[in-house]
């Protein structure tokens, strides 16, 4: 009688299971879509598709453990839809997400309320119904990075402002309407600089003078304590001309250029 040969045990193969969707946060959002929605569940790793009522959402992040998937909700008509996640193992159970018609946006405050004319400053607008918003500073569009899930906080980056600086309106537009931020946003020009000194450096009152530099937009010029008249700045803010104010013959005074961004020394001037 022969002894049966024992076969080595085969390693157990992992059992693939369809993803399980437990919920979405937030559970509602605007009909315009574009808001961030996080899906929670099991076995969500490697998600290849997320559908909101049959419409594909944009997947923007996945948890390596397969517990969460982050998406941008697609646009959809108002009402409840079923959300599902598909992986290589199958399609999850559906959970409900509700599309709502967003009300008109409101904007209470912008922080910070000022920054350099070059733009590139990160800002936050606090209000309501800010999902899917576009933002303009004056006539220039800001870069909108997104909102929190409730639509009460909007994050963005300022565009460049007018070269001379100044206050501009900040307008927020969504599918629900348009609003402006109280107080707007103030662009701060860079400090002026002067190349060389005032020309001529010696003349009588009433003579025309020239100063060359940078960031001279909106400049005024003082000869000692006396303001020059007829100051005109060129279109690039690199030179200005004006009329020498009255002064004492033979006296020498300091010439100073002043703008909203600061002041610069333009040398001395002697009255004939």
Backbone as CSV, one residue per row, in Angstrom:
resi,resn,N_x,N_y,N_z,CA_x,CA_y,CA_z,C_x,C_y,C_z
1,UNK,0.866,-1.195,0.000,0.000,0.000,0.000,0.900,1.243,0.000
2,UNK,0.683,2.088,-1.036,1.548,3.254,-1.172,1.087,4.396,-0.263
3,UNK,2.065,5.154,0.145,1.763,6.306,1.016,1.419,7.516,0.144
4,UNK,0.251,8.158,0.358,-0.131,9.318,-0.475,0.878,10.459,-0.306
5,UNK,1.136,11.116,-1.437,2.075,12.245,-1.431,1.340,13.526,-1.048
6,UNK,1.882,14.192,-0.047,1.254,15.446,0.399,1.703,16.599,-0.490
7,UNK,0.766,17.391,-0.973,1.062,18.552,-1.784,1.215,19.781,-0.886
8,UNK,2.198,20.627,-1.178,2.348,21.856,-0.343,1.136,22.766,-0.487
9,UNK,0.768,23.382,0.594,-0.403,24.278,0.588,-0.109,25.515,-0.258
10,UNK,-1.064,25.911,-1.091,-0.933,27.113,-1.913,-1.209,28.344,-1.063
11,UNK,-0.473,29.434,-1.287,-0.747,30.663,-0.499,-2.135,31.199,-0.820
12,UNK,-2.764,31.726,0.206,-4.117,32.269,0.021,-4.045,33.515,-0.838
13,UNK,-4.917,33.639,-1.822,-4.976,34.807,-2.692,-5.868,35.860,-2.062
14,UNK,-5.472,37.107,-2.155,-6.344,38.158,-1.588,-7.676,38.203,-2.334
15,UNK,-8.718,38.441,-1.590,-10.065,38.495,-2.164,-10.401,39.948,-2.456
16,UNK,-10.564,40.273,-3.738,-10.914,41.639,-4.109,-12.382,41.886,-3.810
17,UNK,-12.694,43.065,-3.277,-14.091,43.382,-3.006,-14.420,44.752,-3.570
18,UNK,-15.654,44.886,-3.967,-16.097,46.149,-4.547,-15.975,47.258,-3.513
19,UNK,-15.701,48.479,-3.955,-15.596,49.591,-2.997,-16.918,49.841,-2.288
20,UNK,-16.790,50.285,-1.038,-17.971,50.603,-0.228,-17.938,52.107,0.051
21,UNK,-18.975,52.798,-0.354,-19.062,54.242,-0.153,-19.939,54.513,1.057
22,UNK,-19.364,55.217,2.046,-20.091,55.480,3.292,-20.739,56.858,3.330
23,UNK,-20.177,57.831,2.617,-20.766,59.158,2.653,-19.959,60.157,1.850
24,UNK,-20.506,61.366,1.673,-19.825,62.460,0.987,-19.942,63.706,1.851
25,UNK,-18.915,64.560,1.777,-18.904,65.796,2.566,-18.328,66.923,1.713
26,UNK,-19.099,67.998,1.521,-20.476,68.197,1.971,-21.442,67.342,1.165
27,UNK,-22.657,67.199,1.674,-23.659,66.371,1.013,-24.513,67.165,0.042
28,UNK,-24.171,68.436,-0.167,-24.907,69.260,-1.120,-23.976,70.312,-1.680
29,UNK,-24.364,70.899,-2.803,-23.534,71.911,-3.425,-24.269,72.606,-4.546
30,UNK,-23.639,73.623,-5.143,-24.315,74.432,-6.167,-24.478,73.694,-7.485
31,UNK,-25.488,74.092,-8.229,-25.733,73.475,-9.536,-24.587,73.749,-10.506
32,UNK,-23.830,74.816,-10.278,-22.708,75.134,-11.166,-21.555,74.156,-11.014
33,UNK,-21.535,73.393,-9.902,-20.433,72.482,-9.667,-19.143,73.232,-9.403
34,UNK,-18.023,72.520,-9.530,-16.719,73.121,-9.312,-16.281,73.167,-7.868
35,UNK,-17.154,72.788,-6.939,-16.801,72.785,-5.523,-16.145,71.449,-5.154
36,UNK,-15.355,71.489,-4.090,-14.638,70.292,-3.648,-15.539,69.417,-2.792
37,UNK,-15.564,68.119,-3.110,-16.361,67.139,-2.364,-15.450,65.976,-2.000
38,UNK,-15.517,65.527,-0.747,-14.705,64.394,-0.306,-15.599,63.189,-0.056
39,UNK,-15.208,62.051,-0.625,-15.947,60.804,-0.489,-15.230,59.914,0.516
40,UNK,-16.000,59.299,1.425,-15.445,58.432,2.455,-15.952,57.011,2.263
41,UNK,-15.077,56.042,2.504,-15.510,54.659,2.388,-14.375,53.691,2.577
42,UNK,-14.553,52.475,2.013,-13.561,51.406,2.094,-13.268,50.900,0.690
43,UNK,-11.998,50.583,0.452,-11.639,50.034,-0.847,-11.754,51.021,-1.977
44,UNK,-11.560,52.305,-1.675,-11.694,53.341,-2.715,-10.390,53.588,-3.473
45,UNK,-9.301,52.936,-3.068,-8.014,53.153,-3.700,-8.030,52.828,-5.182
46,UNK,-7.332,53.626,-5.961,-7.272,53.396,-7.402,-8.561,53.699,-8.118
47,UNK,-9.343,54.613,-7.557,-10.617,54.968,-8.207,-10.369,55.473,-9.620
48,UNK,-11.122,54.954,-10.543,-10.983,55.360,-11.939,-12.121,56.255,-12.400
49,UNK,-13.211,56.257,-11.656,-14.364,57.062,-12.061,-15.222,57.375,-10.850
50,UNK,-15.714,58.616,-10.802,-16.707,59.016,-9.800,-17.839,59.690,-10.551
51,UNK,-19.030,59.185,-10.379,-20.186,59.707,-11.099,-21.150,60.390,-10.146
52,UNK,-21.607,61.576,-10.551,-22.668,62.288,-9.839,-23.896,62.244,-10.754
53,UNK,-24.825,61.352,-10.442,-26.005,61.234,-11.296,-25.664,60.890,-12.735
54,UNK,-24.614,60.120,-12.953,-24.226,59.730,-14.304,-23.233,60.670,-14.951
55,UNK,-22.905,61.797,-14.300,-21.949,62.766,-14.841,-20.613,62.604,-14.123
56,UNK,-19.528,62.555,-14.885,-18.207,62.318,-14.302,-17.726,63.529,-13.518
57,UNK,-17.198,63.261,-12.335,-16.531,64.284,-11.537,-15.034,64.229,-11.826
58,UNK,-14.332,65.324,-11.523,-12.879,65.372,-11.697,-12.212,64.914,-10.409
59,UNK,-11.444,63.836,-10.488,-10.732,63.321,-9.316,-9.464,64.153,-9.113
60,UNK,-9.334,64.751,-7.930,-8.172,65.614,-7.654,-7.283,65.060,-6.544
61,UNK,-7.713,63.999,-5.854,-6.886,63.424,-4.800,-7.427,62.090,-4.325
62,UNK,-6.505,61.193,-3.916,-6.907,59.893,-3.395,-6.029,59.530,-2.209
63,UNK,-6.653,58.942,-1.205,-5.942,58.459,-0.027,-5.294,57.113,-0.367
64,UNK,-3.979,56.950,-0.123,-3.322,55.676,-0.440,-3.944,54.477,0.263
65,UNK,-4.610,54.706,1.395,-5.251,53.612,2.123,-6.615,53.256,1.559
66,UNK,-7.077,54.035,0.590,-8.374,53.734,-0.006,-9.560,54.143,0.826
67,UNK,-9.339,55.115,1.728,-10.430,55.551,2.610,-11.144,56.788,2.087
68,UNK,-10.472,57.602,1.279,-11.094,58.831,0.777,-10.721,59.069,-0.679
69,UNK,-11.605,59.760,-1.369,-11.359,60.266,-2.708,-11.878,61.696,-2.743
70,UNK,-11.077,62.624,-3.261,-11.479,64.022,-3.344,-11.742,64.383,-4.798
71,UNK,-12.874,65.028,-5.057,-13.273,65.344,-6.429,-13.793,66.776,-6.503
72,UNK,-13.869,67.276,-7.726,-14.591,68.507,-8.016,-15.927,68.113,-8.619
73,UNK,-17.009,68.517,-7.969,-18.338,68.113,-8.429,-18.629,68.692,-9.812
74,UNK,-19.238,67.907,-10.688,-19.618,68.444,-12.003,-20.882,69.290,-11.888
75,UNK,-21.150,70.073,-12.911,-22.403,70.831,-12.944,-23.568,69.869,-13.143
76,UNK,-24.722,70.230,-12.601,-25.896,69.359,-12.715,-27.137,70.167,-12.369
77,UNK,-28.258,69.735,-12.879,-29.524,70.392,-12.537,-29.822,70.208,-11.055
78,UNK,-30.634,71.102,-10.505,-30.977,71.033,-9.092,-31.698,69.730,-8.773
79,UNK,-31.431,69.211,-7.567,-32.081,67.975,-7.123,-31.083,66.971,-6.601
80,UNK,-31.619,65.851,-6.103,-30.780,64.794,-5.539,-30.268,63.874,-6.642
81,UNK,-28.992,63.484,-6.524,-28.393,62.536,-7.463,-27.674,61.465,-6.658
82,UNK,-27.378,60.341,-7.322,-26.637,59.261,-6.700,-25.166,59.342,-7.100
83,UNK,-24.302,59.205,-6.109,-22.860,59.250,-6.332,-22.294,57.847,-6.187
84,UNK,-21.473,57.416,-7.142,-20.819,56.110,-7.081,-19.338,56.255,-7.417
85,UNK,-18.558,55.311,-6.894,-17.117,55.251,-7.165,-16.815,53.921,-7.834
86,UNK,-16.029,53.966,-8.890,-15.638,52.749,-9.595,-14.137,52.560,-9.496
87,UNK,-13.738,51.345,-9.120,-12.330,50.948,-9.110,-12.200,49.696,-9.977
88,UNK,-10.994,49.134,-10.017,-10.785,47.908,-10.793,-11.542,46.726,-10.214
89,UNK,-11.999,46.883,-8.963,-12.732,45.803,-8.309,-14.237,45.907,-8.477
90,UNK,-14.717,46.998,-9.046,-16.149,47.140,-9.248,-16.643,48.536,-8.920
91,UNK,-17.948,48.641,-8.809,-18.595,49.933,-8.544,-19.260,49.894,-7.182
92,UNK,-19.133,50.977,-6.454,-19.648,51.046,-5.084,-21.169,51.151,-5.067
93,UNK,-21.665,51.061,-3.861,-23.063,51.392,-3.594,-23.254,52.895,-3.778
94,UNK,-24.451,53.361,-4.090,-24.662,54.813,-4.262,-24.942,55.512,-2.932
95,UNK,-24.556,56.776,-2.857,-24.960,57.655,-1.765,-25.534,58.924,-2.384
96,UNK,-26.312,59.640,-1.611,-27.057,60.776,-2.159,-26.294,62.091,-1.983
97,UNK,-26.321,62.901,-3.039,-25.774,64.259,-3.033,-26.847,65.157,-3.630
98,UNK,-27.047,66.337,-3.036,-28.131,67.217,-3.458,-27.567,68.488,-4.091
99,UNK,-27.989,68.755,-5.320,-27.633,70.009,-5.997,-28.662,71.075,-5.645
100,UNK,-28.179,72.237,-5.272,-29.076,73.323,-4.889,-28.739,74.553,-5.729
101,UNK,-29.743,75.383,-5.948,-29.532,76.651,-6.647,-28.935,77.629,-5.655
102,UNK,-27.702,78.042,-5.930,-27.007,78.923,-4.987,-27.671,80.289,-4.939
103,UNK,-27.740,80.832,-3.737,-28.253,82.186,-3.600,-27.214,83.200,-4.051
104,UNK,-27.596,84.458,-4.051,-26.658,85.509,-4.442,-25.483,85.530,-3.473
105,UNK,-24.276,85.723,-3.991,-23.119,85.756,-3.102,-23.101,87.015,-2.252
106,UNK,-22.468,86.917,-1.110,-22.192,88.086,-0.278,-20.713,88.062,0.064
107,UNK,-20.128,89.232,0.196,-18.708,89.344,0.536,-18.563,90.392,1.617
108,UNK,-18.153,89.970,2.798,-18.090,90.884,3.934,-16.749,91.583,4.044
109,UNK,-15.660,90.859,3.754,-14.335,91.432,3.981,-13.307,90.703,3.132
110,UNK,-12.244,91.409,2.748,-11.097,90.814,2.079,-9.860,91.035,2.939
111,UNK,-9.029,89.997,3.057,-7.805,90.066,3.867,-6.641,89.478,3.078
112,UNK,-5.530,90.228,2.928,-5.344,91.630,3.311,-6.101,92.556,2.371
113,UNK,-6.257,93.798,2.762,-7.003,94.755,1.946,-6.088,95.624,1.094
114,UNK,-4.781,95.352,1.142,-3.845,96.115,0.322,-2.643,95.241,0.002
115,UNK,-1.917,95.631,-1.057,-0.740,94.881,-1.457,-0.049,95.559,-2.618
116,UNK,1.094,95.024,-3.051,1.891,95.677,-4.101,1.207,95.649,-5.465
117,UNK,1.556,96.640,-6.304,0.951,96.727,-7.632,1.349,95.552,-8.513
118,UNK,2.422,94.860,-8.181,2.857,93.712,-8.978,1.895,92.539,-8.862
119,UNK,1.003,92.561,-7.873,0.103,91.441,-7.669,0.835,90.266,-7.050
120,UNK,0.207,89.068,-7.133,0.809,87.871,-6.565,0.609,87.710,-5.080
121,UNK,-0.271,88.528,-4.492,-0.545,88.452,-3.060,-1.701,87.502,-2.792
122,UNK,-1.521,86.556,-1.884,-2.617,85.646,-1.504,-3.659,86.416,-0.703
123,UNK,-4.935,86.160,-1.010,-6.005,86.853,-0.290,-7.111,85.874,0.072
124,UNK,-7.926,86.302,1.026,-9.094,85.536,1.469,-10.292,86.473,1.483
125,UNK,-11.395,86.027,0.915,-12.661,86.763,0.998,-13.624,85.933,1.836
126,UNK,-14.238,86.569,2.818,-15.201,85.900,3.690,-16.594,86.412,3.363
127,UNK,-17.527,85.486,3.185,-18.894,85.873,2.855,-19.806,84.666,2.862
128,UNK,-20.633,84.542,1.827,-21.550,83.404,1.713,-21.834,83.135,0.241
129,UNK,-22.143,81.869,-0.072,-22.479,81.454,-1.440,-21.376,81.805,-2.435
130,UNK,-20.131,81.544,-2.042,-18.987,81.901,-2.870,-18.528,80.765,-3.786
131,UNK,-19.224,79.620,-3.769,-18.803,78.512,-4.617,-18.875,78.893,-6.101
132,UNK,-17.878,78.451,-6.848,-17.879,78.692,-8.288,-17.688,80.133,-8.686
133,UNK,-17.108,80.945,-7.798,-17.001,82.390,-8.056,-15.801,82.728,-8.922
134,UNK,-15.944,83.809,-9.672,-14.813,84.494,-10.278,-14.669,85.829,-9.560
135,UNK,-13.426,86.355,-9.517,-13.156,87.591,-8.783,-12.335,88.514,-9.672
136,UNK,-12.734,89.774,-9.738,-11.957,90.764,-10.474,-11.537,91.889,-9.536
137,UNK,-10.314,92.384,-9.761,-9.789,93.543,-9.048,-9.728,94.660,-10.070
138,UNK,-10.668,95.591,-9.996,-10.797,96.553,-11.078,-11.240,95.799,-12.319
139,UNK,-10.455,95.901,-13.400,-10.793,95.180,-14.629,-9.994,93.893,-14.781
140,UNK,-9.155,93.545,-13.794,-8.258,92.403,-13.926,-8.757,91.206,-13.127
141,UNK,-8.709,90.031,-13.741,-9.188,88.813,-13.091,-8.148,88.264,-12.126
142,UNK,-8.600,87.928,-10.926,-7.735,87.281,-9.948,-7.693,85.779,-10.223
143,UNK,-6.708,85.110,-9.657,-6.636,83.651,-9.702,-7.389,83.106,-8.496
144,UNK,-8.501,82.403,-8.742,-9.286,81.825,-7.657,-8.809,80.395,-7.423
145,UNK,-8.372,80.110,-6.195,-7.854,78.783,-5.863,-8.943,77.844,-5.378
146,UNK,-10.060,78.382,-4.888,-11.151,77.536,-4.420,-11.836,78.144,-3.214
147,UNK,-12.791,77.384,-2.675,-13.506,77.803,-1.471,-13.532,76.657,-0.477
148,UNK,-13.890,76.985,0.756,-14.113,75.911,1.719,-15.435,75.224,1.362
149,UNK,-15.699,74.033,1.931,-16.915,73.290,1.540,-18.221,74.039,1.754
150,UNK,-18.250,75.006,2.684,-19.491,75.727,2.947,-19.681,76.932,2.043
151,UNK,-18.643,77.299,1.276,-18.758,78.456,0.393,-18.694,79.783,1.108
152,UNK,-18.186,79.782,2.350,-18.107,81.039,3.110,-16.719,81.681,3.057
153,UNK,-15.730,80.935,2.599,-14.359,81.464,2.513,-13.802,81.147,1.130
154,UNK,-13.334,82.179,0.439,-12.747,82.028,-0.890,-11.272,82.373,-0.836
155,UNK,-10.447,81.568,-1.509,-9.004,81.771,-1.518,-8.553,82.141,-2.930
156,UNK,-7.624,83.097,-3.035,-7.149,83.490,-4.355,-5.833,84.231,-4.302
157,UNK,-5.377,84.675,-5.490,-4.132,85.420,-5.641,-4.438,86.663,-6.466
158,UNK,-3.983,87.832,-6.008,-4.310,89.092,-6.677,-3.616,89.204,-8.031
159,UNK,-4.279,89.851,-8.987,-3.612,90.189,-10.257,-2.796,91.461,-10.082
160,UNK,-2.058,91.829,-11.105,-1.335,93.105,-11.076,-2.331,94.258,-11.088
161,UNK,-1.933,95.371,-10.486,-2.806,96.531,-10.416,-2.302,97.660,-11.278
162,UNK,-2.961,98.815,-11.222,-2.513,99.975,-11.995,-1.122,100.410,-11.551
163,UNK,-0.261,100.823,-12.487,1.129,101.174,-12.119,1.232,102.227,-11.027
164,UNK,0.282,103.164,-11.023,0.326,104.228,-10.016,-0.292,103.810,-8.694
165,UNK,-0.804,102.588,-8.615,-1.458,102.139,-7.394,-2.836,102.762,-7.232
166,UNK,-3.379,102.626,-6.038,-4.696,103.181,-5.752,-5.709,102.109,-5.426
167,UNK,-6.902,102.567,-5.063,-7.963,101.654,-4.666,-8.787,101.215,-5.872
168,UNK,-9.103,99.913,-5.937,-9.932,99.379,-7.013,-11.062,98.561,-6.407
169,UNK,-12.204,98.476,-7.089,-13.290,97.627,-6.581,-12.959,96.154,-6.755
170,UNK,-13.404,95.338,-5.821,-13.254,93.880,-5.906,-14.646,93.294,-6.109
171,UNK,-14.847,92.631,-7.236,-16.165,92.119,-7.611,-16.159,90.601,-7.614
172,UNK,-17.148,90.006,-6.959,-17.301,88.551,-6.890,-18.541,88.168,-7.685
173,UNK,-18.382,87.252,-8.646,-19.493,86.841,-9.505,-19.664,85.326,-9.448
174,UNK,-20.893,84.884,-9.203,-21.239,83.458,-9.205,-22.490,83.285,-10.063
175,UNK,-22.894,82.045,-10.312,-24.163,81.846,-11.037,-25.364,82.474,-10.337
176,UNK,-25.221,82.741,-9.020,-26.332,83.322,-8.270,-26.386,84.828,-8.283
177,UNK,-25.336,85.474,-8.809,-25.341,86.932,-8.844,-23.958,87.518,-8.674
178,UNK,-23.917,88.821,-8.392,-22.661,89.559,-8.272,-22.702,90.437,-7.027
179,UNK,-21.547,90.571,-6.387,-21.437,91.452,-5.227,-20.052,92.072,-5.222
180,UNK,-19.895,93.147,-4.461,-18.585,93.793,-4.321,-18.157,93.746,-2.864
181,UNK,-16.850,93.710,-2.658,-16.295,93.676,-1.307,-16.237,95.100,-0.767
182,UNK,-16.807,95.364,0.398,-16.754,96.723,0.956,-15.320,97.221,1.084
183,UNK,-15.090,98.448,0.610,-13.768,99.046,0.724,-12.813,98.701,-0.385
184,UNK,-13.125,97.668,-1.180,-12.260,97.292,-2.280,-10.874,96.866,-1.833
185,UNK,-9.906,97.073,-2.716,-8.519,96.662,-2.458,-7.600,97.793,-2.901
186,UNK,-6.591,98.094,-2.089,-5.684,99.198,-2.379,-4.327,98.665,-2.829
187,UNK,-3.944,99.052,-4.046,-2.619,98.699,-4.546,-1.606,99.734,-4.072
188,UNK,-0.519,99.264,-3.520,0.514,100.143,-2.993,1.658,100.231,-4.002
189,UNK,1.924,101.430,-4.531,3.007,101.549,-5.511,4.362,101.407,-4.837
190,UNK,5.380,100.971,-5.571,6.728,100.921,-5.000,7.260,102.331,-4.789
191,UNK,8.247,102.450,-3.930,8.840,103.758,-3.627,9.523,104.330,-4.863
192,UNK,9.463,105.646,-5.039,10.128,106.267,-6.199,11.643,106.225,-6.046
193,UNK,12.327,106.253,-7.162,13.784,106.411,-7.160,14.139,107.542,-8.114
194,UNK,15.279,108.196,-7.863,15.747,109.295,-8.710,17.126,108.947,-9.243
195,UNK,17.267,109.057,-10.564,18.559,108.837,-11.204,19.241,110.188,-11.397
196,UNK,20.372,110.380,-10.755,21.036,111.673,-10.845,20.356,112.699,-9.957
197,UNK,20.293,113.950,-10.422,19.698,115.032,-9.643,18.803,115.870,-10.544
198,UNK,18.118,116.813,-9.916,17.238,117.707,-10.660,18.046,118.467,-11.716
199,UNK,17.440,118.670,-12.891,18.086,119.399,-13.993,17.172,120.520,-14.471
200,UNK,17.658,121.759,-14.559,18.992,122.219,-14.136,19.082,122.306,-12.617
201,UNK,20.310,122.341,-12.109,20.511,122.452,-10.666,20.580,123.904,-10.224
202,UNK,20.674,124.822,-11.199,20.714,126.255,-10.898,19.852,126.987,-11.922
203,UNK,18.910,127.789,-11.448,18.033,128.541,-12.354,17.208,129.506,-11.527
204,UNK,16.444,130.334,-12.225,15.546,131.264,-11.542,14.187,130.611,-11.338
205,UNK,13.419,131.160,-10.407,12.045,130.697,-10.227,11.282,130.829,-11.538
206,UNK,10.404,129.879,-11.822,9.640,129.893,-13.063,10.281,129.088,-14.166
207,UNK,11.523,128.619,-13.938,12.192,127.783,-14.946,11.578,126.394,-14.962
208,UNK,11.712,125.716,-16.083,11.243,124.332,-16.194,12.354,123.381,-15.758
209,UNK,12.011,122.428,-14.911,13.006,121.458,-14.443,12.588,120.046,-14.861
210,UNK,13.551,119.122,-14.816,13.317,117.709,-15.153,13.966,116.820,-14.092
211,UNK,13.261,115.761,-13.740,13.804,114.746,-12.828,13.576,113.391,-13.480
212,UNK,14.595,112.555,-13.499,14.518,111.224,-14.099,14.651,110.163,-13.003
213,UNK,13.861,109.095,-13.105,13.929,108.016,-12.112,12.983,106.896,-12.464
214,UNK,12.430,106.285,-11.458,11.437,105.210,-11.648,10.312,105.376,-10.638
215,UNK,9.160,104.801,-10.965,7.993,104.800,-10.064,7.602,106.214,-9.643
216,UNK,7.617,107.129,-10.615,7.312,108.530,-10.313,5.828,108.871,-10.485
217,UNK,4.984,107.887,-10.731,3.558,108.140,-10.939,2.963,108.914,-9.754
218,UNK,2.172,109.941,-10.081,1.485,110.700,-9.047,2.391,111.543,-8.183
219,UNK,3.590,111.877,-8.671,4.574,112.566,-7.838,4.251,114.043,-7.661
220,UNK,4.629,114.544,-6.502,4.736,115.982,-6.258,6.199,116.265,-5.931
221,UNK,6.627,117.517,-6.110,8.035,117.867,-5.921,8.118,119.089,-5.016
222,UNK,8.984,119.002,-4.022,9.213,120.114,-3.098,10.608,120.686,-3.319
223,UNK,10.683,122.034,-3.427,11.945,122.754,-3.428,12.065,123.379,-2.047
224,UNK,12.786,122.697,-1.168,12.726,123.078,0.234,11.348,122.717,0.748
225,UNK,10.599,123.733,1.210,9.218,123.484,1.645,8.202,123.941,0.611
226,UNK,8.680,124.508,-0.511,7.773,125.069,-1.520,7.434,124.024,-2.582
227,UNK,6.158,123.797,-2.837,5.787,122.816,-3.860,5.948,123.377,-5.269
228,UNK,6.500,122.553,-6.155,6.581,122.928,-7.563,5.196,122.875,-8.173
229,UNK,5.009,123.604,-9.263,3.724,123.608,-9.964,3.884,122.947,-11.328
230,UNK,2.735,122.579,-11.908,2.726,122.034,-13.259,3.496,120.742,-13.417
231,UNK,3.529,119.920,-12.355,4.286,118.669,-12.437,3.558,117.684,-13.341
232,UNK,4.261,117.164,-14.344,3.702,116.190,-15.297,4.645,114.993,-15.360
233,UNK,4.089,113.775,-15.167,4.875,112.540,-15.204,4.602,111.829,-16.527
234,UNK,5.649,111.294,-17.149,5.434,110.578,-18.412,4.710,109.259,-18.190
235,UNK,4.314,108.614,-19.277,3.472,107.423,-19.182,4.116,106.219,-18.547
236,UNK,5.432,106.188,-18.472,6.113,105.050,-17.861,6.578,105.324,-16.441
237,UNK,6.334,106.534,-15.962,6.733,106.878,-14.600,8.221,107.010,-14.415
238,UNK,8.944,107.281,-15.518,10.413,107.344,-15.449,10.967,108.758,-15.522
239,UNK,10.142,109.762,-15.773,10.623,111.144,-15.754,9.447,112.072,-15.495
240,UNK,9.783,113.261,-15.003,8.753,114.271,-14.768,9.338,115.644,-15.054
241,UNK,8.445,116.566,-15.338,8.828,117.969,-15.524,7.920,118.830,-14.673
242,UNK,8.387,120.051,-14.372,7.575,120.977,-13.597,8.172,122.367,-13.636
243,UNK,7.544,123.270,-12.889,7.968,124.669,-12.836,8.558,124.946,-11.452
244,UNK,9.772,125.527,-11.437,10.436,125.861,-10.175,9.591,126.895,-9.426
245,UNK,9.280,126.644,-8.140,8.487,127.618,-7.375,9.342,128.812,-6.959
246,UNK,8.709,129.876,-6.474,9.480,131.045,-6.003,10.439,130.675,-4.875
247,UNK,11.580,131.360,-4.845,12.561,131.134,-3.797,13.472,132.345,-3.658
248,UNK,14.342,132.304,-2.673,15.243,133.428,-2.407,16.475,133.329,-3.292
249,UNK,16.778,134.402,-3.994,17.936,134.420,-4.884,19.206,134.098,-4.112
250,UNK,20.007,133.176,-4.671,21.259,132.797,-4.044,21.135,131.670,-3.044
251,UNK,19.902,131.304,-2.674,19.718,130.239,-1.693,19.776,128.861,-2.369
252,UNK,20.174,127.865,-1.597,20.216,126.469,-2.067,19.240,125.652,-1.228
253,UNK,18.383,124.903,-1.896,17.358,124.116,-1.198,17.437,122.658,-1.626
254,UNK,16.900,121.797,-0.749,16.811,120.365,-1.060,15.586,120.118,-1.944
255,UNK,15.734,119.272,-2.970,14.619,118.913,-3.849,14.189,117.489,-3.509
256,UNK,12.893,117.312,-3.232,12.369,116.011,-2.806,11.184,115.610,-3.675
257,UNK,11.199,114.353,-4.124,10.079,113.794,-4.894,9.247,112.943,-3.946
258,UNK,7.928,113.178,-3.943,7.033,112.433,-3.063,5.935,111.747,-3.871
259,UNK,5.684,110.462,-3.571,4.563,109.714,-4.167,3.861,108.952,-3.054
260,UNK,2.806,108.250,-3.425,2.106,107.425,-2.433,2.978,106.294,-1.921
261,UNK,4.023,105.950,-2.688,4.903,104.871,-2.266,6.069,105.302,-1.409
262,UNK,6.286,106.621,-1.265,7.401,107.098,-0.460,8.005,108.360,-1.044
263,UNK,9.241,108.659,-0.686,9.910,109.870,-1.160,11.335,109.534,-1.583
264,UNK,11.912,110.437,-2.411,13.280,110.254,-2.887,13.971,111.607,-2.979
265,UNK,15.262,111.608,-2.697,16.077,112.812,-2.747,16.508,113.083,-4.185
266,UNK,16.209,114.282,-4.695,16.596,114.643,-6.060,17.734,115.662,-6.088
267,UNK,18.521,115.731,-5.025,19.652,116.633,-4.989,19.271,118.031,-4.522
268,UNK,20.117,118.990,-4.813,19.882,120.371,-4.382,19.705,121.287,-5.583
269,UNK,19.071,122.416,-5.310,18.801,123.405,-6.361,19.170,124.776,-5.815
270,UNK,19.873,125.580,-6.632,20.278,126.931,-6.230,19.540,127.964,-7.077
271,UNK,18.906,128.893,-6.386,18.158,129.953,-7.073,19.112,131.042,-7.569
272,UNK,18.933,131.453,-8.817,19.668,132.597,-9.348,18.964,133.881,-8.942
